[in-house]
Amino acid sequence: WNDDWNDDIFHPVDCSTLKECYWEGMHTGFLGDGICNAEGCYNIKLCGWDGGDCCEGSCVSREFVECGVDGYQCKDPDAEENKKKEDDDN
């Protein structure tokens, strides 16, 4: 176990105050890696909803990672799966 991978847990940040997709303890390699990172500020609009990883329709599997392995937490209001939910609710 490498605690360095959880630096964002030890450096809590108010995501609403960010002006760019960067904070102390952030791992830029987590963006667009095929795994939805719900912790930290990865899954916010400013960070492209974790580089698309948190929505099934925008996630791209990588050589060693299959999208959805840790599930999806799609917050992107423009994602197809959220538009479908919205249509179903109406």
All heavy atoms as an XYZ file, in Angstrom:
704
protein
N       0.848     -1.184      0.000
C       0.000      0.000      0.000
C       0.881      1.229      0.000
O       1.798      1.369      0.792
C      -0.902     -0.049      1.219
C      -1.752      1.164      1.375
C      -1.545      2.167      2.259
C      -2.914      1.496      0.661
N      -2.523      3.111      2.120
C      -3.389      2.714      1.140
C      -3.607      0.889     -0.359
C      -4.516      3.328      0.648
C      -4.726      1.512     -0.838
C      -5.169      2.707     -0.335
N       0.573      2.156     -0.860
C       1.354      3.382     -0.975
C       0.451      4.556     -0.604
O      -0.436      4.934     -1.349
C       1.866      3.527     -2.411
C       2.714      4.755     -2.609
O       2.768      5.634     -1.754
N       3.378      4.826     -3.738
N       0.693      5.145      0.562
C      -0.133      6.265      1.025
C      -0.048      7.469      0.106
O      -0.920      8.329      0.136
C       0.256      6.686      2.447
C      -0.277      5.724      3.489
O      -1.257      5.013      3.191
O       0.286      5.678      4.587
N       0.996      7.563     -0.719
C       1.116      8.690     -1.639
C      -0.076      8.748     -2.599
O      -0.457      9.815     -3.057
C       2.404      8.593     -2.465
C       3.640      8.817     -1.616
O       3.501      9.357     -0.501
O       4.736      8.453     -2.066
N      -0.667      7.598     -2.928
C      -1.795      7.578     -3.852
C      -3.032      8.200     -3.243
O      -3.980      8.522     -3.926
C      -2.092      6.153     -4.314
C      -1.052      5.674     -5.253
C      -0.087      4.745     -4.993
C      -0.834      6.113     -6.596
N       0.715      4.589     -6.083
C       0.283      5.415     -7.091
C      -1.468      7.034     -7.426
C       0.769      5.599     -8.374
C      -0.982      7.216     -8.705
C       0.129      6.504     -9.172
N      -3.065      8.353     -1.918
C      -4.224      8.931     -1.245
C      -3.939     10.321     -0.698
O      -4.554     10.751      0.260
C      -4.694      8.014     -0.107
C      -5.374      6.780     -0.651
O      -6.177      6.874     -1.557
N      -5.030      5.633     -0.117
N      -3.007     11.023     -1.313
C      -2.653     12.348     -0.826
C      -3.844     13.279     -0.742
O      -3.917     14.124      0.142
C      -1.581     12.998     -1.707
C      -0.191     12.429     -1.443
O      -0.021     11.745     -0.419
O       0.699     12.677     -2.263
N      -4.828     13.172     -1.666
C      -5.947     14.102     -1.616
C      -6.778     13.899     -0.352
O      -7.417     14.819      0.107
C      -6.882     14.046     -2.821
C      -6.595     13.029     -3.854
O      -6.988     11.891     -3.678
O      -6.001     13.423     -4.831
N      -6.775     12.711      0.212
C      -7.496     12.460      1.459
C      -6.853     13.233      2.601
O      -7.529     13.748      3.470
C      -7.530     10.943      1.773
C      -8.344     10.220      0.709
C      -8.098     10.676      3.154
C      -8.239      8.717      0.768
N      -5.529     13.329      2.575
C      -4.801     13.994      3.646
C      -4.659     15.492      3.428
O      -4.213     16.206      4.298
C      -3.428     13.346      3.824
C      -3.534     11.881      4.135
C      -3.146     10.942      3.206
C      -4.067     11.439      5.331
C      -3.261      9.581      3.473
C      -4.186     10.089      5.616
C      -3.783      9.159      4.678
N      -5.019     15.974      2.252
C      -5.003     17.405      1.938
C      -6.394     17.792      1.448
O      -6.590     18.062      0.269
C      -3.971     17.720      0.854
C      -2.572     17.408      1.234
N      -1.933     16.263      0.822
C      -1.688     18.082      2.008
C      -0.708     16.252      1.318
N      -0.538     17.333      2.040
N      -7.382     17.794      2.354
C      -8.742     18.097      1.907
C      -8.813     19.487      1.269
O      -8.124     20.405      1.689
C      -9.583     18.027      3.176
C      -8.649     17.878      4.314
C      -7.293     17.598      3.780
N      -9.640     19.592      0.250
C      -9.780     20.851     -0.465
C     -11.261     21.107     -0.740
O     -12.019     20.166     -0.954
C      -8.956     20.823     -1.776
C      -9.442     19.742     -2.698
C      -8.954     22.157     -2.473
N     -11.633     22.368     -0.723
C     -12.995     22.756     -1.080
C     -13.021     22.884     -2.601
O     -12.511     23.852     -3.164
C     -13.348     24.077     -0.398
C     -14.739     24.572     -0.735
O     -15.424     23.955     -1.594
O     -15.147     25.589     -0.159
N     -13.602     21.916     -3.266
C     -13.597     21.866     -4.731
C     -14.238     23.103     -5.352
O     -13.856     23.506     -6.453
C     -14.315     20.614     -5.218
S     -13.583     19.078     -4.615
N     -15.165     23.718     -4.659
C     -15.847     24.890     -5.213
C     -14.942     26.115     -5.300
O     -15.277     27.083     -5.977
C     -17.098     25.219     -4.388
O     -16.736     25.677     -3.094
N     -13.786     26.074     -4.644
C     -12.867     27.219     -4.676
C     -11.798     27.100     -5.756
O     -11.046     28.042     -5.980
C     -12.161     27.409     -3.311
O     -11.330     26.263     -3.055
C     -13.179     27.590     -2.188
N     -11.731     25.955     -6.430
C     -10.695     25.743     -7.443
C     -10.928     26.635     -8.657
O     -12.059     26.812     -9.103
C     -10.666     24.287     -7.895
C     -10.253     23.247     -6.857
C     -10.351     21.849     -7.452
C      -8.839     23.511     -6.359
N      -9.849     27.164     -9.201
C      -9.896     27.953    -10.438
C      -9.372     27.143    -11.617
O      -9.564     27.504    -12.764
C      -9.056     29.225    -10.290
C      -9.479     30.095     -9.136
C     -10.788     30.786     -9.431
C     -11.120     31.756     -8.316
N     -12.468     31.685     -7.860
N      -8.663     26.054    -11.314
C      -8.150     25.129    -12.321
C      -8.201     23.726    -11.726
O      -8.385     23.564    -10.528
C      -6.728     25.503    -12.742
C      -5.723     25.454    -11.604
C      -4.311     25.828    -12.021
O      -3.988     25.687    -13.209
O      -3.545     26.260    -11.168
N      -8.022     22.742    -12.567
C      -8.075     21.355    -12.115
C      -6.723     20.955    -11.534
O      -5.957     20.198    -12.127
C      -8.467     20.436    -13.281
S      -8.660     18.718    -12.758
N      -6.445     21.502    -10.362
C      -5.206     21.168     -9.655
C      -5.376     21.540     -8.190
O      -5.951     22.577     -7.865
C      -3.997     21.914    -10.228
C      -2.744     21.543     -9.479
C      -2.082     20.348     -9.753
C      -2.268     22.340     -8.449
C      -0.966     19.972     -9.025
C      -1.152     21.971     -7.710
C      -0.514     20.782     -8.003
O       0.568     20.393     -7.275
N      -4.877     20.690     -7.296
C      -4.845     20.959     -5.863
C      -3.711     20.165     -5.256
O      -3.208     19.213     -5.859
C      -6.188     20.613     -5.200
C      -6.582     19.173     -5.317
C      -6.328     18.164     -4.431
C      -7.291     18.557     -6.403
N      -6.833     16.980     -4.894
C      -7.430     17.193     -6.099
C      -7.820     19.028     -7.607
C      -8.074     16.299     -6.946
C      -8.459     18.137     -8.437
C      -8.587     16.796     -8.105
N      -3.297     20.555     -4.065
C      -2.212     19.869     -3.373
C      -2.597     18.414     -3.135
O      -3.675     18.118     -2.643
C      -1.921     20.549     -2.035
C      -0.738     19.944     -1.306
C      -0.418     20.637      0.009
O      -1.090     21.632      0.358
O       0.505     20.165      0.675
N      -1.740     17.507     -3.527
C      -1.997     16.083     -3.352
C      -2.705     15.432     -4.525
O      -2.942     14.230     -4.526
N      -3.028     16.217     -5.549
C      -3.724     15.685     -6.722
C      -2.798     14.781     -7.536
O      -1.596     14.996     -7.581
C      -4.188     16.841     -7.596
C      -4.854     16.387     -8.861
S      -4.916     17.726    -10.053
C      -5.813     16.914    -11.339
N      -3.385     13.801     -8.184
C      -2.640     12.929     -9.094
C      -3.223     13.107    -10.489
O      -4.300     12.595    -10.796
C      -2.746     11.469     -8.652
C      -2.139     11.229     -7.315
N      -0.778     11.100     -7.126
C      -2.698     11.152     -6.089
C      -0.530     10.924     -5.834
N      -1.675     10.959     -5.192
N      -2.525     13.851    -11.335
C      -3.034     14.148    -12.673
C      -3.246     12.874    -13.486
O      -4.094     12.849    -14.372
C      -2.098     15.108    -13.432
O      -0.791     14.539    -13.486
C      -2.058     16.467    -12.752
N      -2.513     11.830    -13.186
C      -2.661     10.562    -13.889
C      -3.996      9.880    -13.638
O      -4.358      8.944    -14.352
N      -4.738     10.331    -12.635
C      -6.053      9.751    -12.344
C      -7.100     10.231    -13.345
O      -8.132      9.592    -13.510
C      -6.517     10.137    -10.941
C      -5.824      9.387     -9.820
C      -4.752      8.551    -10.048
C      -6.264      9.550     -8.520
C      -4.125      7.881     -9.010
C      -5.656      8.875     -7.469
C      -4.584      8.041     -7.714
N      -6.854     11.350    -14.009
C      -7.815     11.905    -14.971
C      -7.750     11.113    -16.268
O      -6.684     10.980    -16.872
C      -7.511     13.376    -15.255
C      -7.625     14.331    -14.074
C      -7.084     15.698    -14.447
C      -9.059     14.427    -13.607
N      -8.875     10.570    -16.680
C      -8.927      9.845    -17.943
C      -8.205      8.513    -17.944
O      -7.805      8.024    -18.991
N      -8.080      7.905    -16.762
C      -7.362      6.625    -16.678
C      -8.276      5.409    -16.757
O      -7.831      4.281    -16.655
C      -6.520      6.563    -15.404
C      -7.332      6.561    -14.122
O      -8.573      6.758    -14.181
O      -6.742      6.380    -13.044
N      -9.586      5.637    -16.918
C     -10.531      4.531    -17.017
C     -11.165      4.134    -15.702
O     -12.020      3.258    -15.660
N     -10.761      4.777    -14.607
C     -11.321      4.484    -13.287
C     -11.974      5.751    -12.751
O     -11.339      6.807    -12.713
C     -10.221      4.022    -12.305
C      -9.575      2.737    -12.805
C     -10.797      3.842    -10.903
C      -8.359      2.311    -12.010
N     -13.210      5.650    -12.311
C     -13.908      6.802    -11.740
C     -13.381      7.074    -10.340
O     -13.490      6.234     -9.451
C     -15.412      6.546    -11.691
S     -16.333      7.892    -10.928
N     -12.788      8.245    -10.162
C     -12.280      8.657     -8.854
C     -13.277      9.626     -8.232
O     -13.334     10.796     -8.601
C     -10.916      9.331     -9.004
C      -9.886      8.380     -9.555
O      -9.465      7.464     -8.873
N      -9.506      8.560    -10.801
N     -14.056      9.124     -7.297
C     -15.087      9.937     -6.666
C     -14.515     10.806     -5.543
O     -15.111     11.799     -5.162
C     -16.192      9.044     -6.126
N     -13.364     10.434     -5.012
C     -12.744     11.205     -3.935
C     -12.009     12.410     -4.524
O     -11.778     12.469     -5.726
C     -11.783     10.334     -3.114
C     -10.485      9.986     -3.807
C     -10.593      8.973     -4.933
O     -11.547      8.180     -4.981
O      -9.692      8.996     -5.787
N     -11.649     13.333     -3.684
C     -10.974     14.535     -4.170
C     -11.911     15.336     -5.050
O     -13.131     15.275     -4.911
N     -11.352     16.079     -5.970
C     -12.153     16.940     -6.855
C     -12.122     16.447     -8.293
O     -12.397     17.205     -9.217
C     -11.620     18.371     -6.788
S     -11.748     19.109     -5.152
N     -11.786     15.197     -8.504
C     -11.664     14.674     -9.858
C     -12.979     14.713    -10.634
O     -13.011     15.081    -11.792
C     -11.127     13.232     -9.839
C      -9.774     13.115     -9.203
C      -9.625     12.723     -7.885
C      -8.613     13.421     -9.930
C      -8.384     12.628     -7.289
C      -7.364     13.327     -9.352
C      -7.248     12.930     -8.027
O      -6.010     12.848     -7.447
N     -14.067     14.336     -9.987
C     -15.352     14.211    -10.675
C     -16.163     15.512    -10.591
O     -17.281     15.543    -10.099
C     -16.144     13.037    -10.090
C     -17.338     12.655    -10.934
O     -17.471     13.069    -12.079
N     -18.223     11.849    -10.364
N     -15.549     16.602    -11.073
C     -16.227     17.897    -11.147
C     -16.073     18.438    -12.569
O     -15.217     17.989    -13.323
C     -15.680     18.913    -10.111
C     -14.216     19.256    -10.374
C     -15.893     18.403     -8.685
C     -13.663     20.384     -9.514
N     -16.903     19.405    -12.919
C     -16.881     19.959    -14.274
C     -15.488     20.485    -14.641
O     -14.997     20.238    -15.737
C     -17.915     21.075    -14.401
C     -17.981     21.670    -15.779
C     -19.062     22.719    -15.898
C     -19.129     23.238    -17.326
N     -20.229     24.185    -17.494
N     -14.854     21.198    -13.718
C     -13.540     21.789    -13.963
C     -12.502     20.742    -14.377
O     -11.587     21.037    -15.133
C     -13.085     22.537    -12.702
C     -11.878     23.439    -12.804
C     -12.120     24.576    -13.800
C     -11.540     24.023    -11.443
N     -12.660     19.523    -13.901
C     -11.725     18.432    -14.219
C     -12.305     17.474    -15.261
O     -11.866     16.323    -15.380
C     -11.354     17.679    -12.946
S     -10.363     18.666    -11.797
N     -13.287     17.953    -15.997
C     -13.867     17.135    -17.068
C     -14.501     15.862    -16.572
O     -14.461     14.841    -17.252
N     -15.088     15.953    -15.354
C     -15.756     14.779    -14.770
C     -14.800     13.591    -14.736
O     -15.079     12.519    -15.246
C     -17.056     14.455    -15.506
C     -17.926     15.665    -15.700
C     -18.164     16.307    -16.887
C     -18.628     16.404    -14.708
N     -18.975     17.394    -16.678
C     -19.278     17.479    -15.342
C     -18.775     16.279    -13.327
C     -20.059     18.408    -14.669
C     -19.550     17.199    -12.653
C     -20.186     18.247    -13.317
N     -13.607     13.844    -14.140
C     -12.545     12.829    -14.024
C     -12.093     12.364    -15.411
O     -11.849     11.184    -15.641
C     -12.989     11.645    -13.165
C     -11.815     10.745    -12.761
O     -10.670     11.211    -12.769
O     -12.054      9.567    -12.452
N     -11.988     13.326    -16.310
C     -11.546     12.992    -17.662
C     -12.510     12.069    -18.390
O     -12.123     11.358    -19.310
N     -13.777     12.081    -17.968
C     -14.790     11.236    -18.592
C     -14.948      9.872    -17.943
O     -15.836      9.109    -18.317
N     -14.125      9.568    -16.961
C     -14.123      8.227    -16.357
C     -15.380      7.863    -15.584
O     -15.675      6.680    -15.409
C     -12.934      8.067    -15.399
C     -11.601      8.091    -16.102
O     -11.551      7.801    -17.309
O     -10.591      8.407    -15.430
N     -16.114      8.847    -15.107
C     -17.241      8.555    -14.216
C     -18.565      8.346    -14.929
O     -19.571      8.053    -14.287
C     -17.354      9.662    -13.165
S     -15.960      9.637    -12.013
N     -18.570      8.492    -16.245
C     -19.786      8.257    -17.028
C     -19.520      7.128    -18.018
O     -18.511      7.141    -18.730
C     -20.191      9.529    -17.774
S     -20.588     10.904    -16.685
N     -20.419      6.184    -18.051
C     -20.233      5.020    -18.915
C     -20.063      5.413    -20.379
O     -19.249      4.841    -21.102
C     -21.420      4.069    -18.753
C     -21.248      2.768    -19.478
C     -22.355      1.777    -19.167
O     -23.327      2.121    -18.461
O     -22.238      0.633    -19.645
N     -20.807      6.416    -20.817
C     -20.764      6.819    -22.216
C     -19.507      7.555    -22.637
O     -19.210      7.640    -23.826
N     -18.737      8.078    -21.680
C     -17.532      8.834    -22.036
C     -16.238      8.179    -21.552
O     -15.148      8.603    -21.924
C     -17.611     10.266    -21.480
O     -17.766     10.253    -20.073
N     -16.341      7.145    -20.750
C     -15.150      6.467    -20.232
C     -14.483      5.663    -21.347
O     -15.147      5.031    -22.165
C     -15.540      5.534    -19.086
S     -14.115      4.812    -18.242
N     -13.161      5.711    -21.374
C     -12.383      4.962    -22.362
C     -11.495      3.973    -21.614
O     -10.660      4.372    -20.797
C     -11.516      5.914    -23.223
C     -10.657      5.127    -24.192
C     -12.383      6.926    -23.949
N     -11.692      2.679    -21.874
C     -10.859      1.658    -21.243
C      -9.415      1.809    -21.690
O      -9.131      2.259    -22.803
C     -11.371      0.260    -21.595
O     -12.637      0.037    -21.033
N      -8.518      1.443    -20.833
C      -7.080      1.514    -21.103
C      -6.526      0.093    -21.177
O      -7.224     -0.878    -20.912
C      -6.362      2.305    -20.002
C      -6.911      3.707    -19.789
C      -6.644      4.578    -20.989
N      -7.214      5.909    -20.767
C      -7.793      6.618    -21.685
N      -7.924      6.150    -22.900
N      -8.273      7.800    -21.433
N      -5.261     -0.008    -21.494
C      -4.637     -1.323    -21.674
C      -4.840     -2.240    -20.460
O      -5.122     -3.416    -20.607
C      -3.146     -1.151    -21.960
C      -2.448     -2.456    -22.264
C      -0.987     -2.282    -22.642
O      -0.511     -1.131    -22.737
O      -0.321     -3.309    -22.845
N      -4.702     -1.692    -19.258
C      -4.786     -2.522    -18.059
C      -6.008     -2.214    -17.199
O      -6.124     -2.717    -16.091
C      -3.515     -2.365    -17.216
C      -2.281     -2.814    -17.943
C      -1.375     -1.885    -18.438
C      -2.040     -4.155    -18.178
C      -0.240     -2.289    -19.124
C      -0.909     -4.572    -18.871
C      -0.012     -3.636    -19.344
N      -6.909     -1.369    -17.703
C      -8.086     -0.980    -16.920
C      -9.330     -1.041    -17.794
O      -9.370     -0.431    -18.859
C      -7.937      0.459    -16.356
C      -9.188      0.862    -15.612
C      -6.728      0.575    -15.454
N     -10.315     -1.767    -17.331
C     -11.605     -1.833    -18.006
C     -12.539     -0.825    -17.342
O     -12.715     -0.841    -16.124
C     -12.189     -3.243    -17.885
C     -13.494     -3.441    -18.593
C     -13.363     -3.434    -20.107
O     -12.289     -3.812    -20.632
O     -14.337     -3.056    -20.774
N     -13.125      0.060    -18.126
C     -14.051      1.048    -17.572
C     -15.137      0.372    -16.745
O     -15.597     -0.714    -17.084
C     -14.718      1.841    -18.699
S     -13.687      3.131    -19.372
N     -15.511      1.028    -15.671
C     -16.588      0.537    -14.828
C     -16.162     -0.466    -13.786
O     -16.993     -0.917    -13.000
N     -14.880     -0.802    -13.740
C     -14.411     -1.805    -12.786
C     -14.753     -1.385    -11.348
O     -15.051     -2.226    -10.514
C     -12.899     -2.091    -12.955
C     -12.040     -0.904    -12.563
C     -12.496     -3.321    -12.181
N     -14.752     -0.089    -11.065
C     -15.134      0.416     -9.747
C     -16.488      1.116     -9.787
O     -16.829      1.866     -8.890
C     -14.071      1.385     -9.208
C     -12.816      0.669     -8.746
O     -12.889     -0.536     -8.443
O     -11.755      1.319     -8.689
N     -17.231      0.896    -10.845
C     -18.543      1.514    -10.997
C     -18.446      2.906    -11.598
O     -17.357      3.404    -11.897
N     -19.592      3.523    -11.794
C     -19.682      4.873    -12.353
C     -20.433      5.759    -11.366
O     -21.324      5.285    -10.667
C     -20.446      4.864    -13.673
C     -19.790      4.051    -14.763
C     -20.269      2.793    -15.086
C     -18.696      4.548    -15.455
C     -19.672      2.041    -16.086
C     -18.093      3.800    -16.456
C     -18.589      2.548    -16.767
O     -17.994      1.811    -17.755
N     -20.047      7.007    -11.315
C     -20.763      8.010    -10.528
C     -20.906      9.241    -11.410
O     -20.275     10.262    -11.184
C     -20.022      8.324     -9.240
C     -19.974      7.148     -8.294
C     -19.384      7.515     -6.950
O     -19.437      8.651     -6.521
N     -18.814      6.531     -6.284
N     -21.708      9.112    -12.438
C     -21.820     10.132    -13.471
C     -22.556     11.373    -12.963
O     -23.749     11.328    -12.688
C     -22.529      9.564    -14.693
S     -22.474     10.681    -16.094
N     -21.822     12.482    -12.868
C     -22.390     13.756    -12.432
C     -22.514     14.745    -13.593
O     -23.073     15.818    -13.417
C     -21.514     14.367    -11.341
C     -21.468     13.553    -10.068
C     -20.592     14.233     -9.043
C     -20.523     13.429     -7.757
N     -19.644     14.087     -6.780
N     -21.990     14.393    -14.735
C     -22.013     15.285    -15.893
C     -23.446     15.421    -16.393
O     -24.027     14.464    -16.898
C     -21.117     14.719    -16.996
C     -21.077     15.569    -18.241
O     -21.818     16.569    -18.323
O     -20.294     15.231    -19.155
N     -24.044     16.611    -16.278
C     -25.437     16.768    -16.703
C     -25.626     16.594    -18.207
O     -26.739     16.322    -18.662
C     -25.784     18.200    -16.273
C     -24.473     18.896    -16.162
C     -23.467     17.846    -15.771
N     -24.554     16.716    -18.985
C     -24.645     16.561    -20.433
C     -24.394     15.142    -20.917
O     -24.495     14.862    -22.107
C     -23.658     17.514    -21.129
C     -24.002     18.970    -20.870
O     -25.209     19.291    -20.803
O     -23.077     19.774    -20.719
N     -24.071     14.243    -20.005
C     -23.806     12.852    -20.371
C     -25.086     12.178    -20.851
O     -26.175     12.455    -20.334
C     -23.229     12.090    -19.185
N     -24.947     11.324    -21.837
C     -26.108     10.633    -22.405
C     -26.926      9.907    -21.333
O     -28.148      9.943    -21.358
C     -25.663      9.643    -23.487
C     -25.237     10.310    -24.760
C     -26.321     11.182    -25.388
O     -27.492     10.740    -25.453
O     -25.998     12.300    -25.807
N     -26.242      9.235    -20.398
C     -26.991      8.485    -19.388
C     -27.802      9.401    -18.470
O     -28.867      9.018    -17.992
C     -26.104      7.539    -18.569
C     -24.876      8.174    -17.961
C     -23.621      7.957    -18.783
O     -23.614      8.289    -19.988
O     -22.628      7.476    -18.225
N     -27.338     10.626    -18.252
C     -28.117     11.566    -17.433
C     -29.246     12.198    -18.231
O     -30.298     12.492    -17.676
C     -27.206     12.635    -16.820
C     -26.375     12.048    -15.697
O     -26.746     11.050    -15.092
N     -25.241     12.651    -15.421
N     -29.045     12.393    -19.505
C     -30.126     12.901    -20.346
C     -31.236     11.864    -20.446
O     -32.410     12.201    -20.421
C     -29.594     13.253    -21.743
C     -28.756     14.506    -21.742
C     -28.290     14.818    -23.141
C     -27.462     16.090    -23.129
N     -27.009     16.460    -24.468
N     -30.857     10.599    -20.520
C     -31.855      9.521    -20.585
C     -32.666      9.481    -19.289
O     -33.880      9.357    -19.318
C     -31.168      8.188    -20.820
C     -32.149      7.028    -20.962
C     -31.427      5.749    -21.282
C     -32.281      4.534    -21.415
N     -33.655      4.557    -21.051
N     -31.980      9.623    -18.124
C     -32.673      9.641    -16.833
C     -33.669     10.791    -16.788
O     -34.787     10.638    -16.325
C     -31.671      9.811    -15.678
C     -31.010      8.552    -15.229
C     -30.207      8.860    -13.984
C     -28.875      8.179    -14.027
N     -28.001      8.551    -12.943
N     -33.227     11.943    -17.273
C     -34.078     13.134    -17.296
C     -35.308     12.889    -18.167
O     -36.427     13.225    -17.799
C     -33.279     14.333    -17.812
C     -33.979     15.654    -17.663
C     -33.093     16.793    -18.116
O     -32.110     17.087    -17.407
O     -33.400     17.373    -19.177
N     -35.114     12.282    -19.337
C     -36.226     11.962    -20.223
C     -37.186     10.971    -19.570
O     -38.401     11.097    -19.704
C     -35.720     11.380    -21.551
C     -35.024     12.426    -22.411
O     -35.202     13.634    -22.139
O     -34.298     12.024    -23.339
N     -36.629      9.990    -18.870
C     -37.461      8.984    -18.195
C     -38.289      9.600    -17.080
O     -39.387      9.141    -16.779
C     -36.600      7.848    -17.633
C     -35.996      6.983    -18.730
O     -36.442      7.074    -19.893
O     -35.069      6.214    -18.423
N     -37.744     10.645    -16.421
C     -38.443     11.290    -15.315
C     -39.594     12.160    -15.795
O     -40.504     12.475    -15.047
C     -37.479     12.141    -14.496
C     -36.506     11.306    -13.692
O     -36.767     10.098    -13.500
O     -35.475     11.853    -13.238
N     -39.559     12.565    -17.066
C     -40.600     13.465    -17.594
C     -41.753     12.717    -18.171
O     -42.096     11.819    -18.509
C     -40.033     14.408    -18.659
C     -39.107     15.413    -18.017
O     -39.319     15.815    -16.884
N     -38.081     15.806    -18.732
